[in-house]
Amino acid sequence: MGPQRLPQIAASMLVAAALALSATGALAAVPRESAAAPEKPAFGKEDDASYRRLREAAEAVVAVRTKALGDARSRATLGAERSGSGIVIAPSGLVLTIGYLILEADLVEVSDASGRSLPASVVAYDHATGFGLLRAIGPLSPKPVKLGTSGSVEQLDRVLVATGGEGGMSVATVVSRRPFAGYWEYLIDGAIFTSPARTDHSGAALIDKNGELVGIGSLLVMDAMTPGERLPGNMFVPIDLLKPVLAEMVATGRQKAGRRPWIGVNSVEDDGRLKVLRVTADGPADTAGLRPGDIILSVGGEKIRDLGDFYRKLWAAGEPGVEIALTVLQGTDLRQLHIRSIDRLDFLRRKPTI
């Protein structure tokens, strides 16, 4: 499919999406027995103004392609070449995306809806929220999207999911709002979960009925509505997490509050216990002797309730560099490990500057 056909295809898809957003039918991909609450009107009556707002927001979405540094530590888990989406949020060509796409990037390219492709530079990465910022080296054709208010997004709202390239647009339903704890030392409040699921979720734009950006796509999940109950969907990082730190990220490449003790462990809740899934090679936890399969019982002598509680206790220990005392069960042996934490960004590879 040639780039010249993408604008026409995108326009036809947007018409279909706008019609769906203005409908008040059953909730897509949500089991009938799960939709106990009364259905809400989707996006109201369609008119020229609402269609224009949705069209402009969708046109601001770009495709993002990156190639990681040859010695990137993240190549093993995220791959050497990555692709996803981003969205233009400023006239300067500033593009918001999900951070793991640009982690330890060597080469970055963005392509807008017209098919125009440009190199881009990494502006910022924030592990605390998961956001990443790029800037195209040259003008992009789309008009920047307006940042909305994710705090007003509620369960049963209809939203538009838009991706760059040939991914196009689709209508989704917000099926839950709740904190999200990721296995990679990541925790956010107010995550937005939608259904049906899209596999091209990385950096996808979540757009509300006003044509405003309310979230950035992060994950495919199997329990979008209720933890532990199967309903495939996607998790979006709410845009309200970006607003207070955007200027700082542009100016410094990160947010200061995102500097937290990091030990390099992937953990999951398993039968009421916190189990080590993976340990980052040569990271602090690996050096201290933590191993996959270990059960983490406490931090600093305080018992752990769940994954979120583990992170809060870990980050409350102090600044990066603080020693973290973990009580772990290795097989049948109870062990005390003392792990010297670090700043995660200090562990990552950086592209050499000229």
N, C-alpha and C positions, 0 to 999 in steps of 0.2 A: 504494500500500500504506500503510495507516494505521499510526501509531506503536503502537496498541494490539495489533497482531498481531506486532510484533517479538519480544517475550519468548517467545511460543509457538513462533515459527519458530526462534528461537535455541536453544530447548530441544531441539527435534527434531533440529536440526543437531548439537548437542552429543552427543546419543545416538549418532548416526551416527559422529561423530568418535571418541567413546570406544570404540566397537566396532572401528573401524579401528585405533586405537592399540593395542588389545589383540590384534590379529591378528599373524600371523608369516608373511604371504605375501610375494610378490615385491615388490621396491622400486618404488614408484610413480614413473613418469617417468624412471627410470634405465635406460639401454640394457642389455640382458642381458649384452653383452660387456664392459661397464664394471664390473659387479658381481662382480669376481673374488674378493673377500674373502668369507668366510662371512657369511651374514646373521645379524644379531643379533635377539633377541626384541625386539618393539616396545616395549610398555609393561607387559608382564607380564599376569597374569590380571586381568580387570576385576573390581572389587568396588565396594561402595557408597562406601567412603572415597575411592578414586581418582576415581570419578565426581564426588563432591562437590568435591574439590580442583580438578578441571578446570572444573567449572561455575562455581565462585567466581572462578577466574582469568579465565575468559572474560567473566563479567559485569562485571569491573573495566575492560574495554576500552570506550572512549568514542569517538564521532566528533568530529573536530576540523575546524572551518571557520574560515578567516581571510581577511581582506581587507587587502591591503598599503596602505601609505601612498601617497598620490597621486604623490609624488616619489621613491618607493622605487627605488633603483638596481637591485634584483633583479627588478623587474617584467618586464623584457625577457626574462629567462631562466626565471623561476619563475612568472610570471603575476601578475595583479592579485588574483585570487581563488584560494585553494588549499584543498584538502580532503584529509583523511586520517584517521588514528587516533591515539590516545594511550591510556595506561593509568594508572589511579589507583594511586599508590604510597604515599600517606600519608593518614591520616584527615582532614587539613586540606584535602583536595581537591586536593592536589598531583598533577599529571598529567605523566607523562613521554612525550615524543613525539620525532619527528625534527626537528632544528633548522630545516631549510629551510622547513618549513611556517609557522613563526612569525617568520621573518627579516623585519625592517622592517614588522612587523604594525601595523595601525591598529585593527582590530576582530577579536576572537577569540571564538568560541562553541564550547562543548562540549555533547554530548548523550549521555546514558547509555542503557543498554539499555531502561529504562522509557519512553524517549521524552522525558524531561525535558531541556530545553535551558537553559543558563545562560551568561551572559557570563564571560569569563575574562581574566586579566591575564598578561602575559609575566613570568615570574620569572627565567629565565636562558637564555642561549644560549652554547654552547661549540663554537667552530669546530674545535678539535683533535679532539674525539670525534665531533661531529655531533649531540649530544644537545640537546634543548630542554626546558624546564620551564614549565608553566602552572599557574595556580591559579584554580579556579572561584570566582566571586563568589557563594558560597552552597553549601549541602551537596549532595553527590552521593550517590545511593543505593548505589552499589557498595561492597563491602568492599575495602580496598586489597589489591593482589596482593603476595605475598612475593617479594623479589628472590632469584633462584637463583644458581647458580654456573656461569657460561658456560664456565669452564675445564674442566669435566667433560663438556661436550658433545663427542661424537666423531662421526667419519664413520660413516654408516649408522644413526645414531640416528633414531628417529621423533620428530617434534615437532608441536605444534599451532600453527597460524598463525591468529590471531584479529584481526578488524578491527571498527571501529565501524560504525554505521548498518546497511545491508542487506548488507554484505559477507560477514558470517558467518565461519564457521570451516572449516578444511580441514586435513588431515593432510599433512605434508611429510616428506621424508627429507633429513638433512644429508649433502650430497655432498662437501663439502670444508671444511677450516679452513686459512686462510692469511692472510698480510698482504694488505692491499688499498690500492692507490695510486689515488686519484681524480684526474681531470684538473684539478680546481679547487684545487690546493695542499692536498691532504688525504691523510693516510696513517695507517692504524691497523694494529695487529697482531691476529691471531687472529680475523679476520672469519669469520662463519658463513655458508656458502652452502647454500641449500636448493633442492630441486626437488620437484614441478613449480612453475612460475612463477606468481605472482599479479601482476596489474597494479595492484591496490589495496594496494600494499606500503608506502606512505608512513606511517610511524609504527605499522605493524602490530606486534602483540605476538607474540613467539616464546616458547611455553610448553612446558616439559619435562614428563616423565611424573609429576612430583611436584606439578604445578600451579603451578610457580614460573616467574617471568619470567627468561629467559636472553638475550633480544635484542630490539632494536627495528628494524623494517624500514626500509631505506634505498633500495635500488635494484632495478631489473630488470636482470639481466645475461644475456648470451648464452653465457657460458662458465663456468657455475657450478661444474663439476667440475674442469676442467683449463684453464688459460689457453690461449686459441687454439683450443680444441676446442669445437664447438657443443653446448651443452646449456643451454637457457633455464632460468633460476632467479632467485632473489632473494638479495641480500646483506643480512645483519642485523648491526648494530653490537652487539658482545657487552656484556652488562650488567656484566661485571667492570670495564670501563673507567669506569663511573659511580661505583661504590662509593667509591673513594678521594677523589672530588672532589664528591660530592653535597652535603655540608654546606657546602662553600665556595661552590658554585654558588648554593645557596639564600640564603646570607648576602650574597654580593657580586654575583650576576648572571652570574658566569663563573668560570673557574678561572685562577689566576695563571700556571700552566705553559702555558696555552693562548695566551699572548701571544708570538707569533712574528713574525719578519719576513715581510711579505706584499708581493708585487709586482703581483698582479693579472694572472696569465697562466694560460690553460688549455692544457695540453700533453698530447700522446699519444706513445706509442712507435710509431714507423713505420719498418719495415725496419731495425731496429737503431739508429735515431737518434731523438733527442727533438725532435719537431716542434711548433711553436706552432700551436695550433688556433684560439685566440681571445685577444684582449687586452682587458681591461676598460677601457672608455672612461674617460678622465681618471684612470686609475689610474697607479701609479708606472711600470710597464713601458711603458704607452702614452706617457706623458710623455717617457720616455727614448728612445723610438724603436723599441721592439720591435714587430714586425709579424706578423700571421698568415702562416704558411708558413715563417718563419725556423726554422733548425735551431740548437738550443742545444748547444754543444759542451763548455763548461766553466763552472764557478763558482769564482771566485777563483783561476783558473789550474789548477784540478783537473778532470781529465776526468770526464764523467758516464757512468755505466754504464747506468742505467735511470731510470725516473720516481721510484722510491723514493729512489734515491741522490741525485737532484737535490734533493728536498725536504730530505733530511738535511743536505746541504751548505748549502743555503739557510738552514735554521734554525740551523745551527751557527755562522753568521757573527756572531751577536750578538743584541741586543735589537732590537725594531722601531725603525726610524730609522737602522740601520746601512746603509752603502752596499754594494750587491751588484755585483760585477764579473762580467759575463757575456761570454763569447766566443761570438759567433753567426755563422752563415752566412746572409747575406741574398742570395739568388740565387747569384751567383758571388763576392760580396764578403765577405771576412772582416772582422767589425767587433768592436770592444770597446765594450760599453755599461756605463755606470755608473748603477745604479738605486738611488735613495734609497727604501728600504723603509719601510713604515708598519705600524701595528696595523690589521688588517682592520676591527675594530669601529669604529675612528675614521672609516672610509670610508663606513660604512652610515648611513642616515637613522634618526633616532630620533623616536618619537612625543613631541610636546611634553608636558611635565608641567605641571600646574596648581599 
